[in-house]
């Protein structure tokens, strides 16, 4: 399973990623809203973990774009 983490708190993103990796998930971390949105739009993921409060683009705006672009990947918002 491939998981995208969009989270600007490095320590939190790393902790989540390490936990998922121990369960054999493939994990990609993006620490900026715009980078995360680009990644979600151009690559295929099984799950996106999305922070709401991000530096350049907030999680709600990213989610809105994903819906508009018909990205069907499940998203968990924190």
C-alpha positions, 0 to 999 in steps of 0.5 A, a space after each residue: 500500500 502506498 501512502 502520501 503524508 502531507 504534513 509540515 511538522 517534520 517530527 510528526 510526519 517522520 513518526 507516522 511514516 516510521 510506524 507505517 513502514 514497520 507495517 510494510 507500507 510505502 510512504 512519501 512525505 511532503 512538508 508543503 501544501 503545494 508540493 503535496 497537492 502536486 504529488 497527489 495529483 500526479 502520482 497514484 496513492 492508496 491513502 492520503 494523510 492530510 494536515 489542515 494547517 499547512 504553510 503554503 496551501 491549507 488542507 481544505 483547499 487541497 481536498 477541494 482540488 482533489 475532489 474537483 480533479 476527481 481523485 478517488 484516493 481516500 483522504 484522512 484529514 488531521 
